[in-house]
Amino acid sequence: MTGEKANEDAPGVAAPTPGTRRPGGRTARTRAAVRDAVLAGLSEHGYPGLTVEYVAEHSGVHKTTLYRRWKDVEGLVVDALDLAGEDSWLPPDTGSLEGDLHALAQEVVTSFTDPAVAASGSAMIAAGFQSERAAEALRAYYAERFARCEPLVERALQRGELPAPATGGVDAGALVRAVSAPLFFRLFITREPVDDALAGQAVAAALAAARAGVFTTVGTAGT
């Protein structure tokens, strides 16, 4: 939503494990190589220090090609985010809503605390504070992730774990945001450590709110 574990670590921002992308020939391989170089550069230098020259050197793609296709550093970062959103990640299916939310919270903790993947994910989010185009791509990335979480809520309703709304539906995105928001606040605002205990606290609060009908939508579900 950055490292090598995106398919496992969503809703963090990450690069996919090799082999998780659908095949796409030379163009797809080039795009993946460029993405990997962008993530490496963000991890090493941050958004302000990322250059087209760095990406060319580390991807093996000539900078003339990079300029022609991606235009600039912003274009490279935006495409890396777009590519991260094309993986096959699905929300956990543990058999209970509480278990699913715990698994999601653990993915966030792992994505931004595991040294193997944390730097690039954090750099992607930081890029959103410095580039409006990157911010738009980041919003689109997470909106798509939240949409994939709708089956998580549907299963919970079918199992009777959430009250069925009289009208509208249950906003899966709002529920997932409620789980991840306290974690992101500590990670990127107060710069406090996060751990499994904090993840459990966030899940308990979000679950209580969901059971109280806080995330019920009126009119179109998921708005």
N, C-alpha and C positions, 0 to 999 in steps of 0.2 A: 502499500500500500506500500532491492535492498538486501544484500546478502545472497545466500544460496538456497533459501528455504521458503520461497513465497507460497508455494502450493500448500505447505503446512502452516505457515505463519500468518496468513490473512486472519484478521483484518489489518495487520501491519502492512507496510509497503515493502515488497521484496522482489528479488529476482528469482525465477523459477529454478527448481532442481533440473539439471540436464535431463532431457527426455520428456518433460511434462508438456512441452509445446507441441502443437500439431505440426507435422512437417510442412515446409513451404518452399523447398528448393533454395537456390543461391540467395535470392532476395531475403528470405526469412533468416538464413544464416548470417547474412551481413547485418541485418537489423539486430539480431541477437548479440552479435559481437560488439556492435556499437553500444547497445544497452549495457552490456557488461562493463565496457570501458567507461561509460558515463557513471555507473554506480561506483566503480573503483575510484574514479576521479572525485566524485562527491565525498566518498569516504575519506580520501586522502587529503583533499584540499578544501572541501566545502564548495557551495555554489559560487562564491566570489572568486575562488581560485581555479575553477574548472575552465578549460580552454578547448577550442576545437583542435588545436595542435596536440593536446594531451590525448584526446579521444582518437585522433588519427594514429598516433604512435602506438596506443595500447589496443586498438581494434584491428589494425592492419588495413584500414580503409583510408584511401587517400583523402587529404583534407579538401581537395577540390570536389570530390564526391559528397563529402559531408556538407559543404557549403551549398552545393546545388540542391541536395535533397532536404536537408534540415535547416538551412539558412544560417543558424547561429546556435549559441549555447542554450538559449531558451527552447528552441525547437528540439534539440537533442534531449533535454530533460523532459519535455512534454511527451515526446514519443516513448521514452523509457517508462513513464507512468502509464501511457496507453497500453504498452506491451505488457506491463505487469498486470493490467486488468483483463488480459485475454487468456489467463490461465484457467484451469479446470477446478479451482477451489470451490468447495461446497461447505456450508456450515456443519458443525458436528451433529451427529445423530447418536446420542448416547442412550436413548430410551426414556429420558425425562427432560423437562425444560430446565430444571436446575442443573442437571449434568451438562446440558448443551451450553448453558450460559457460563458455567465454570470452565468448560473447554475453550470457549471463545476468550474469556478473560485470560486464561493461561497462554493462549496464542499471542495476545497483546504483550503480556509480560515477557515472554520468550523473545518476541520480535525485537524488543527494544532493550533487552538486558543481556542477551547472548552475544558475547564478543564477536562471534563468527558472522553475525548478521545485523547487529544493532546500528553500526556506524552509517551504513548506507541508507537505512530506513529513516534514521534521524535527519540525515542530510537532505533526503527528499522532502521531508516535512519542512525543514528550515528553508528550502528553496521556495516553498509556497509563501513564505513571508517576504521574499525578496523579488519575486517575479509574479505578476498577475496571471500570466499565461500558465505558469506552473501551478498557481493556486487553483485556477479553473480546472486543470487536469487532475489535481488532487481531489477536488470536490467531485468530479465525475467518477474518479476511481472509487471513492468511498460510497457514493450513491449507488453504484453498481453492486458493490459488496453488500450494502444493506438490502438491496432488492433480492439478492441471492438468499438472504436470511428469512424470507417470507415463509418457506416450508417449515422452518423451525417453529414459528408461531402457529401455523396450521396444524402441525402435529400436536402441539400443546393443547389447542382447542379441542381436537378430536379425542384426546386422552382426558379431557375435563380438568386440566391443570390450570386453565384460565377461564374466567367467566365469559360466556358467549355474549357479546354486546347485543343489546336490543336493536340498535341500528349501527350502521357503519362497520368497522372492523377493528383489529388491533394493529397498530403501527409497528411493524417489525423493526424498522429503522430506528424509531424512537427508543424501543426497548434495548437494542444493541448499543445505541449511543449512551444510554443510561449506565450500561455496564462498563463501557470503555472510557467514558468521560472522566471519572475520578482518576483513572490510571494515566490518561494523557495529561491531565492537569499537573499531576506530580512529576511526570516525565519531562514536560516541556515548559511549564510555567514556574513552579516552585523548585524544580530540580531536586526533588526528594526521591529517595529510593522506593522502588515498588517490589512487592513480593507476593507470595501466594496468599498470605493472610489478608493483605489489602485487596487482592483480587476477590477473595471470598466475601469480604465486606461489601464490595461494589455489587457483586451478584445478589447478595441478600437484600440490599436496598432496592435494586432494580426489580427483583422478583416480587417483593412486597408491594411495590408500586403497581406492577402489572396485575397482580391479583386484586388490587383495589380499583382497577379500571382506569388508571391514570393514562394509559397509552391508547385508550379507545378513540377511534376516529369518528367523526361525524360526517356523513356524506360519503366521499370516495375514500376507500380504505387505502392506507399507505401514504396519505398526504401529510 
